[in-house]
Amino acid sequence: MGFFQRLTDDLRSGIATLRLGTVHAAGRALEETELLRMRLELRKFEQQLADLYKDIGERAVDMKERGETAERVVYDAEIVRLVKQVDALKDSCRKLEADMNQIRNEP
């Protein structure tokens, strides 16, 4: 095998390796972009949860100050509705975190 033939083969091999590395880097960049989007969505959920907790607390304190019993506060329709929203948001957070872990653990 001549010098130029080896040089040509090495050049082809190098280009193939470069292409493979580029594809890998592009795939990784897409994964990181998706993880960033998911983290932003998770922060949005966490802010919504904080707002709901605040609303529940304000409602409960307001009812207690008006002299409502603890039982009545717990079974208040508005508080029950807000707690259901909290549960739904927590489920969404868990699903999103599971999806993020799946992306991180992919080979």
N, CA, C and O atoms as a GROMACS GRO file, in nm:
protein
  428
    1MET      N    1   0.086  -0.117   0.000
    1MET     CA    2   0.000   0.000   0.000
    1MET      C    3   0.090   0.123   0.000
    1MET      O    4   0.182   0.135   0.081
    2GLY      N    5   0.064   0.211  -0.089
    2GLY     CA    6   0.147   0.329  -0.102
    2GLY      C    7   0.114   0.435   0.002
    2GLY      O    8   0.012   0.430   0.071
    3PHE      N    9   0.205   0.528   0.010
    3PHE     CA   10   0.191   0.638   0.105
    3PHE      C   11   0.061   0.716   0.083
    3PHE      O   12  -0.010   0.748   0.177
    4PHE      N   13   0.033   0.745  -0.043
    4PHE     CA   14  -0.088   0.824  -0.073
    4PHE      C   15  -0.216   0.745  -0.044
    4PHE      O   16  -0.318   0.801  -0.002
    5GLN      N   17  -0.209   0.616  -0.066
    5GLN     CA   18  -0.326   0.532  -0.035
    5GLN      C   19  -0.351   0.534   0.116
    5GLN      O   20  -0.466   0.548   0.158
    6ARG      N   21  -0.247   0.518   0.199
    6ARG     CA   22  -0.262   0.523   0.344
    6ARG      C   23  -0.312   0.660   0.389
    6ARG      O   24  -0.397   0.671   0.478
    7LEU      N   25  -0.258   0.763   0.328
    7LEU     CA   26  -0.300   0.899   0.361
    7LEU      C   27  -0.448   0.919   0.329
    7LEU      O   28  -0.522   0.978   0.408
    8THR      N   29  -0.491   0.868   0.214
    8THR     CA   30  -0.632   0.879   0.174
    8THR      C   31  -0.720   0.801   0.272
    8THR      O   32  -0.825   0.851   0.314
    9ASP      N   33  -0.679   0.680   0.308
    9ASP     CA   34  -0.757   0.600   0.402
    9ASP      C   35  -0.765   0.668   0.538
    9ASP      O   36  -0.871   0.672   0.600
   10ASP      N   37  -0.652   0.722   0.585
   10ASP     CA   38  -0.651   0.793   0.713
   10ASP      C   39  -0.741   0.916   0.708
   10ASP      O   40  -0.811   0.946   0.805
   11LEU      N   41  -0.739   0.986   0.597
   11LEU     CA   42  -0.822   1.105   0.581
   11LEU      C   43  -0.970   1.066   0.584
   11LEU      O   44  -1.050   1.133   0.649
   12ARG      N   45  -1.006   0.960   0.513
   12ARG     CA   46  -1.146   0.913   0.513
   12ARG      C   47  -1.188   0.871   0.654
   12ARG      O   48  -1.297   0.903   0.699
   13SER      N   49  -1.100   0.799   0.723
   13SER     CA   50  -1.130   0.756   0.858
   13SER      C   51  -1.147   0.876   0.951
   13SER      O   52  -1.237   0.878   1.035
   14GLY      N   53  -1.062   0.975   0.935
   14GLY     CA   54  -1.072   1.096   1.016
   14GLY      C   55  -1.201   1.172   0.991
   14GLY      O   56  -1.263   1.221   1.085
   15ILE      N   57  -1.241   1.180   0.866
   15ILE     CA   58  -1.365   1.249   0.831
   15ILE      C   59  -1.485   1.174   0.889
   15ILE      O   60  -1.579   1.235   0.939
   16ALA      N   61  -1.481   1.041   0.882
   16ALA     CA   62  -1.591   0.962   0.938
   16ALA      C   63  -1.599   0.981   1.088
   16ALA      O   64  -1.708   0.993   1.144
   17THR      N   65  -1.484   0.984   1.154
   17THR     CA   66  -1.482   1.007   1.299
   17THR      C   67  -1.534   1.145   1.333
   17THR      O   68  -1.609   1.162   1.429
   18LEU      N   69  -1.496   1.244   1.255
   18LEU     CA   70  -1.543   1.381   1.274
   18LEU      C   71  -1.695   1.389   1.258
   18LEU      O   72  -1.763   1.455   1.337
   19ARG      N   73  -1.748   1.322   1.155
   19ARG     CA   74  -1.892   1.322   1.134
   19ARG      C   75  -1.965   1.258   1.252
   19ARG      O   76  -2.067   1.308   1.299
   20LEU      N   77  -1.911   1.145   1.299
   20LEU     CA   78  -1.971   1.077   1.412
   20LEU      C   79  -1.969   1.166   1.536
   20LEU      O   80  -2.067   1.172   1.610
   21GLY      N   81  -1.859   1.233   1.559
   21GLY     CA   82  -1.849   1.324   1.673
   21GLY      C   83  -1.945   1.441   1.661
   21GLY      O   84  -2.003   1.484   1.761
   22THR      N   85  -1.964   1.491   1.541
   22THR     CA   86  -2.057   1.602   1.517
   22THR      C   87  -2.200   1.557   1.544
   22THR      O   88  -2.278   1.630   1.605
   23VAL      N   89  -2.234   1.438   1.497
   23VAL     CA   90  -2.369   1.386   1.522
   23VAL      C   91  -2.391   1.368   1.671
   23VAL      O   92  -2.498   1.402   1.723
   24HIS      N   93  -2.292   1.314   1.739
   24HIS     CA   94  -2.304   1.294   1.884
   24HIS      C   95  -2.320   1.429   1.956
   24HIS      O   96  -2.404   1.442   2.044
   25ALA      N   97  -2.240   1.528   1.917
   25ALA     CA   98  -2.248   1.660   1.980
   25ALA      C   99  -2.384   1.726   1.954
   25ALA      O  100  -2.441   1.789   2.043
   26ALA      N  101  -2.434   1.711   1.833
   26ALA     CA  102  -2.565   1.769   1.800
   26ALA      C  103  -2.675   1.701   1.881
   26ALA      O  104  -2.766   1.768   1.930
   27GLY      N  105  -2.668   1.569   1.895
   27GLY     CA  106  -2.767   1.497   1.975
   27GLY      C  107  -2.763   1.539   2.120
   27GLY      O  108  -2.866   1.557   2.184
   28ARG      N  109  -2.643   1.556   2.171
   28ARG     CA  110  -2.627   1.600   2.311
   28ARG      C  111  -2.682   1.741   2.330
   28ARG      O  112  -2.745   1.771   2.431
   29ALA      N  113  -2.658   1.828   2.232
   29ALA     CA  114  -2.710   1.965   2.240
   29ALA      C  115  -2.862   1.965   2.242
   29ALA      O  116  -2.924   2.043   2.315
   30LEU      N  117  -2.922   1.878   2.162
   30LEU     CA  118  -3.069   1.868   2.161
   30LEU      C  119  -3.120   1.818   2.296
   30LEU      O  120  -3.222   1.867   2.346
   31GLU      N  121  -3.050   1.721   2.356
   31GLU     CA  122  -3.090   1.671   2.487
   31GLU      C  123  -3.082   1.782   2.592
   31GLU      O  124  -3.173   1.798   2.673
   32GLU      N  125  -2.973   1.857   2.590
   32GLU     CA  126  -2.956   1.965   2.687
   32GLU      C  127  -3.062   2.074   2.668
   32GLU      O  128  -3.112   2.130   2.765
   33THR      N  129  -3.096   2.102   2.544
   33THR     CA  130  -3.200   2.201   2.516
   33THR      C  131  -3.335   2.153   2.570
   33THR      O  132  -3.410   2.231   2.630
   34GLU      N  133  -3.364   2.026   2.550
   34GLU     CA  134  -3.490   1.969   2.601
   34GLU      C  135  -3.491   1.970   2.753
   34GLU      O  136  -3.594   2.000   2.814
   35LEU      N  137  -3.379   1.936   2.816
   35LEU     CA  138  -3.371   1.940   2.962
   35LEU      C  139  -3.391   2.082   3.015
   35LEU      O  140  -3.456   2.102   3.117
   36LEU      N  141  -3.335   2.179   2.946
   36LEU     CA  142  -3.352   2.319   2.987
   36LEU      C  143  -3.499   2.359   2.979
   36LEU      O  144  -3.552   2.423   3.070
   37ARG      N  145  -3.564   2.321   2.870
   37ARG     CA  146  -3.707   2.352   2.855
   37ARG      C  147  -3.787   2.287   2.968
   37ARG      O  148  -3.878   2.348   3.024
   38MET      N  149  -3.753   2.164   3.000
   38MET     CA  150  -3.824   2.092   3.106
   38MET      C  151  -3.798   2.155   3.242
   38MET      O  152  -3.890   2.163   3.325
   39ARG      N  153  -3.676   2.200   3.268
   39ARG     CA  154  -3.646   2.266   3.396
   39ARG      C  155  -3.726   2.395   3.409
   39ARG      O  156  -3.776   2.427   3.517
   40LEU      N  157  -3.738   2.469   3.300
   40LEU     CA  158  -3.818   2.592   3.303
   40LEU      C  159  -3.965   2.560   3.331
   40LEU      O  160  -4.032   2.632   3.406
   41GLU      N  161  -4.015   2.454   3.269
   41GLU     CA  162  -4.154   2.414   3.293
   41GLU      C  163  -4.171   2.369   3.439
   41GLU      O  164  -4.274   2.398   3.500
   42LEU      N  165  -4.072   2.299   3.492
   42LEU     CA  166  -4.078   2.255   3.632
   42LEU      C  167  -4.080   2.375   3.726
   42LEU      O  168  -4.154   2.375   3.825
   43ARG      N  169  -4.000   2.477   3.697
   43ARG     CA  170  -4.002   2.598   3.780
   43ARG      C  171  -4.137   2.667   3.774
   43ARG      O  172  -4.185   2.721   3.874
   44LYS      N  173  -4.199   2.665   3.656
   44LYS     CA  174  -4.332   2.724   3.642
   44LYS      C  175  -4.432   2.649   3.730
   44LYS      O  176  -4.514   2.710   3.798
   45PHE      N  177  -4.425   2.515   3.727
   45PHE     CA  178  -4.512   2.434   3.813
   45PHE      C  179  -4.487   2.466   3.960
   45PHE      O  180  -4.582   2.479   4.038
   46GLU      N  181  -4.360   2.478   3.999
   46GLU     CA  182  -4.327   2.507   4.138
   46GLU      C  183  -4.380   2.643   4.182
   46GLU      O  184  -4.425   2.658   4.295
   47GLN      N  185  -4.376   2.741   4.092
   47GLN     CA  186  -4.432   2.873   4.124
   47GLN      C  187  -4.584   2.864   4.139
   47GLN      O  188  -4.642   2.926   4.228
   48GLN      N  189  -4.648   2.788   4.051
   48GLN     CA  190  -4.793   2.770   4.062
   48GLN      C  191  -4.828   2.701   4.193
   48GLN      O  192  -4.927   2.736   4.257
   49LEU      N  193  -4.748   2.602   4.233
   49LEU     CA  194  -4.771   2.536   4.361
   49LEU      C  195  -4.760   2.634   4.476
   49LEU      O  196  -4.844   2.635   4.566
   50ALA      N  197  -4.656   2.717   4.474
   50ALA     CA  198  -4.637   2.816   4.580
   50ALA      C  199  -4.757   2.910   4.586
   50ALA      O  200  -4.803   2.945   4.695
   51ASP      N  201  -4.808   2.951   4.471
   51ASP     CA  202  -4.926   3.039   4.468
   51ASP      C  203  -5.049   2.969   4.526
   51ASP      O  204  -5.126   3.029   4.601
   52LEU      N  205  -5.066   2.842   4.492
   52LEU     CA  206  -5.180   2.766   4.544
   52LEU      C  207  -5.170   2.749   4.696
   52LEU      O  208  -5.269   2.765   4.767
   53TYR      N  209  -5.049   2.717   4.744
   53TYR     CA  210  -5.032   2.703   4.889
   53TYR      C  211  -5.065   2.834   4.959
   53TYR      O  212  -5.127   2.835   5.065
   54LYS      N  213  -5.023   2.945   4.900
   54LYS     CA  214  -5.051   3.077   4.957
   54LYS      C  215  -5.202   3.101   4.961
   54LYS      O  216  -5.255   3.147   5.062
   55ASP      N  217  -5.270   3.071   4.851
   55ASP     CA  218  -5.415   3.090   4.845
   55ASP      C  219  -5.488   3.004   4.948
   55ASP      O  220  -5.581   3.050   5.014
   56ILE      N  221  -5.444   2.878   4.961
   56ILE     CA  222  -5.506   2.788   5.059
   56ILE      C  223  -5.486   2.843   5.200
   56ILE      O  224  -5.580   2.847   5.279
   57GLY      N  225  -5.364   2.884   5.229
   57GLY     CA  226  -5.334   2.936   5.362
   57GLY      C  227  -5.412   3.062   5.394
   57GLY      O  228  -5.466   3.075   5.504
   58GLU      N  229  -5.420   3.154   5.299
   58GLU     CA  230  -5.494   3.278   5.321
   58GLU      C  231  -5.642   3.248   5.344
   58GLU      O  232  -5.705   3.307   5.432
   59ARG      N  233  -5.696   3.158   5.264
   59ARG     CA  234  -5.838   3.123   5.278
   59ARG      C  235  -5.864   3.059   5.415
   59ARG      O  236  -5.962   3.093   5.483
   60ALA      N  237  -5.777   2.967   5.455
   60ALA     CA  238  -5.795   2.898   5.583
   60ALA      C  239  -5.785   2.995   5.700
   60ALA      O  240  -5.866   2.990   5.792
   61VAL      N  241  -5.687   3.085   5.696
   61VAL     CA  242  -5.670   3.183   5.804
   61VAL      C  243  -5.790   3.278   5.807
   61VAL      O  244  -5.840   3.310   5.914
   62ASP      N  245  -5.835   3.322   5.691
   62ASP     CA  246  -5.950   3.412   5.684
   62ASP      C  247  -6.075   3.346   5.744
   62ASP      O  248  -6.150   3.408   5.819
   63MET      N  249  -6.095   3.219   5.709
   63MET     CA  250  -6.212   3.148   5.762
   63MET      C  251  -6.201   3.131   5.913
   63MET      O  252  -6.299   3.148   5.986
   64LYS      N  253  -6.083   3.098   5.960
   64LYS     CA  254  -6.062   3.079   6.105
   64LYS      C  255  -6.085   3.211   6.180
   64LYS      O  256  -6.144   3.212   6.288
   65GLU      N  257  -6.039   3.320   6.122
   65GLU     CA  258  -6.058   3.452   6.185
   65GLU      C  259  -6.205   3.490   6.190
   65GLU      O  260  -6.246   3.565   6.278
   66ARG      N  261  -6.284   3.439   6.095
   66ARG     CA  262  -6.428   3.466   6.097
   66ARG      C  263  -6.502   3.374   6.193
   66ARG      O  264  -6.623   3.384   6.209
   67GLY      N  265  -6.426   3.285   6.257
   67GLY     CA  266  -6.488   3.199   6.357
   67GLY      C  267  -6.532   3.064   6.307
   67GLY      O  268  -6.602   2.992   6.378
   68GLU      N  269  -6.493   3.026   6.187
   68GLU     CA  270  -6.530   2.895   6.133
   68GLU      C  271  -6.455   2.786   6.210
   68GLU      O  272  -6.345   2.808   6.259
   69THR      N  273  -6.517   2.671   6.219
   69THR     CA  274  -6.452   2.558   6.286
   69THR      C  275  -6.346   2.498   6.194
   69THR      O  276  -6.348   2.517   6.072
   70ALA      N  277  -6.255   2.424   6.255
   70ALA     CA  278  -6.147   2.362   6.176
   70ALA      C  279  -6.206   2.263   6.075
   70ALA      O  280  -6.157   2.253   5.963
   71GLU      N  281  -6.309   2.192   6.115
   71GLU     CA  282  -6.372   2.097   6.024
   71GLU      C  283  -6.432   2.167   5.902
   71GLU      O  284  -6.420   2.120   5.789
   72ARG      N  285  -6.495   2.280   5.928
   72ARG     CA  286  -6.554   2.356   5.817
   72ARG      C  287  -6.446   2.410   5.723
   72ARG      O  288  -6.465   2.414   5.602
   73VAL      N  289  -6.332   2.450   5.781
   73VAL     CA  290  -6.219   2.498   5.699
   73VAL      C  291  -6.169   2.386   5.609
   73VAL      O  292  -6.145   2.406   5.490
   74VAL      N  293  -6.153   2.267   5.667
   74VAL     CA  294  -6.098   2.153   5.591
   74VAL      C  295  -6.191   2.113   5.477
   74VAL      O  296  -6.144   2.074   5.370
   75TYR      N  297  -6.321   2.122   5.496
   75TYR     CA  298  -6.416   2.078   5.395
   75TYR      C  299  -6.469   2.192   5.309
   75TYR      O  300  -6.564   2.173   5.232
   76ASP      N  301  -6.412   2.310   5.321
   76ASP     CA  302  -6.453   2.425   5.240
   76ASP      C  303  -6.433   2.392   5.091
   76ASP      O  304  -6.329   2.341   5.051
   77ALA      N  305  -6.535   2.421   5.012
   77ALA     CA  306  -6.533   2.386   4.869
   77ALA      C  307  -6.414   2.450   4.796
   77ALA      O  308  -6.351   2.385   4.713
   78GLU      N  309  -6.384   2.574   4.827
   78GLU     CA  310  -6.273   2.643   4.760
   78GLU      C  311  -6.139   2.580   4.798
   78GLU      O  312  -6.053   2.560   4.712
   79ILE      N  313  -6.122   2.547   4.925
   79ILE     CA  314  -5.997   2.483   4.969
   79ILE      C  315  -5.984   2.345   4.906
   79ILE      O  316  -5.875   2.307   4.863
   80VAL      N  317  -6.092   2.270   4.900
   80VAL     CA  318  -6.090   2.137   4.838
   80VAL      C  319  -6.051   2.149   4.690
   80VAL      O  320  -5.971   2.070   4.640
   81ARG      N  321  -6.106   2.248   4.621
   81ARG     CA  322  -6.074   2.269   4.480
   81ARG      C  323  -5.925   2.302   4.463
   81ARG      O  324  -5.859   2.249   4.374
   82LEU      N  325  -5.874   2.389   4.550
   82LEU     CA  326  -5.733   2.427   4.542
   82LEU      C  327  -5.641   2.310   4.572
   82LEU      O  328  -5.537   2.294   4.508
   83VAL      N  329  -5.680   2.227   4.668
   83VAL     CA  330  -5.599   2.108   4.702
   83VAL      C  331  -5.596   2.010   4.584
   83VAL      O  332  -5.493   1.948   4.558
   84LYS      N  333  -5.708   1.997   4.513
   84LYS     CA  334  -5.710   1.911   4.393
   84LYS      C  335  -5.614   1.965   4.287
   84LYS      O  336  -5.547   1.888   4.218
   85GLN      N  337  -5.607   2.097   4.274
   85GLN     CA  338  -5.512   2.157   4.180
   85GLN      C  339  -5.368   2.129   4.223
   85GLN      O  340  -5.282   2.102   4.139
   86VAL      N  341  -5.344   2.136   4.353
   86VAL     CA  342  -5.210   2.104   4.406
   86VAL      C  343  -5.174   1.960   4.370
   86VAL      O  344  -5.063   1.934   4.323
   87ASP      N  345  -5.266   1.868   4.393
   87ASP     CA  346  -5.240   1.727   4.361
   87ASP      C  347  -5.210   1.707   4.213
   87ASP      O  348  -5.119   1.633   4.177
   88ALA      N  349  -5.286   1.774   4.127
   88ALA     CA  350  -5.264   1.762   3.983
   88ALA      C  351  -5.127   1.818   3.944
   88ALA      O  352  -5.056   1.759   3.862
   89LEU      N  353  -5.091   1.932   4.002
   89LEU     CA  354  -4.960   1.991   3.971
   89LEU      C  355  -4.846   1.903   4.021
   89LEU      O  356  -4.744   1.889   3.954
   90LYS      N  357  -4.862   1.844   4.138
   90LYS     CA  358  -4.759   1.754   4.191
   90LYS      C  359  -4.742   1.633   4.099
   90LYS      O  360  -4.630   1.589   4.075
   91ASP      N  361  -4.853   1.580   4.048
   91ASP     CA  362  -4.845   1.469   3.952
   91ASP      C  363  -4.770   1.511   3.827
   91ASP      O  364  -4.687   1.436   3.775
   92SER      N  365  -4.799   1.631   3.778
   92SER     CA  366  -4.729   1.683   3.660
   92SER      C  367  -4.580   1.698   3.687
   92SER      O  368  -4.498   1.666   3.601
   93CYS      N  369  -4.545   1.745   3.805
   93CYS     CA  370  -4.404   1.761   3.843
   93CYS      C  371  -4.333   1.626   3.846
   93CYS      O  372  -4.222   1.612   3.795
   94ARG      N  373  -4.398   1.527   3.906
   94ARG     CA  374  -4.337   1.393   3.914
   94ARG      C  375  -4.316   1.334   3.775
   94ARG      O  376  -4.211   1.275   3.747
   95LYS      N  377  -4.415   1.351   3.687
   95LYS     CA  378  -4.402   1.299   3.551
   95LYS      C  379  -4.289   1.370   3.476
   95LYS      O  380  -4.211   1.306   3.407
   96LEU      N  381  -4.282   1.500   3.491
   96LEU     CA  382  -4.177   1.576   3.425
   96LEU      C  383  -4.040   1.538   3.477
   96LEU      O  384  -3.945   1.525   3.399
   97GLU      N  385  -4.028   1.519   3.608
   97GLU     CA  386  -3.899   1.478   3.665
   97GLU      C  387  -3.860   1.338   3.615
   97GLU      O  388  -3.742   1.313   3.590
   98ALA      N  389  -3.956   1.249   3.602
   98ALA     CA  390  -3.928   1.115   3.549
   98ALA      C  391  -3.881   1.123   3.404
   98ALA      O  392  -3.788   1.054   3.365
   99ASP      N  393  -3.946   1.209   3.326
   99ASP     CA  394  -3.905   1.228   3.187
   99ASP      C  395  -3.763   1.285   3.179
   99ASP      O  396  -3.684   1.245   3.093
  100MET      N  397  -3.732   1.378   3.268
  100MET     CA  398  -3.598   1.436   3.271
  100MET      C  399  -3.494   1.329   3.307
  100MET      O  400  -3.386   1.325   3.247
  101ASN      N  401  -3.524   1.246   3.404
  101ASN     CA  402  -3.432   1.139   3.443
  101ASN      C  403  -3.411   1.040   3.329
  101ASN      O  404  -3.301   0.989   3.309
  102GLN      N  405  -3.516   1.013   3.255
  102GLN     CA  406  -3.506   0.922   3.142
  102GLN      C  407  -3.412   0.979   3.035
  102GLN      O  408  -3.331   0.906   2.977
  103ILE      N  409  -3.423   1.108   3.008
  103ILE     CA  410  -3.336   1.172   2.911
  103ILE      C  411  -3.191   1.168   2.959
  103ILE      O  412  -3.100   1.140   2.881
  104ARG      N  413  -3.170   1.195   3.087
  104ARG     CA  414  -3.034   1.195   3.143
  104ARG      C  415  -2.970   1.057   3.139
  104ARG      O  416  -2.849   1.045   3.122
  105ASN      N  417  -3.052   0.952   3.154
  105ASN     CA  418  -2.999   0.817   3.164
  105ASN      C  419  -2.991   0.743   3.032
  105ASN      O  420  -2.948   0.628   3.028
  106GLU      N  421  -3.032   0.807   2.923
  106GLU     CA  422  -3.024   0.742   2.793
  106GLU      C  423  -2.878   0.732   2.750
  106GLU      O  424  -2.799   0.824   2.772
  107PRO      N  425  -2.843   0.619   2.690
  107PRO     CA  426  -2.702   0.602   2.646
  107PRO      C  427  -2.664   0.690   2.531
  107PRO      O  428  -2.550   0.686   2.486
   0.00000   0.00000   0.00000
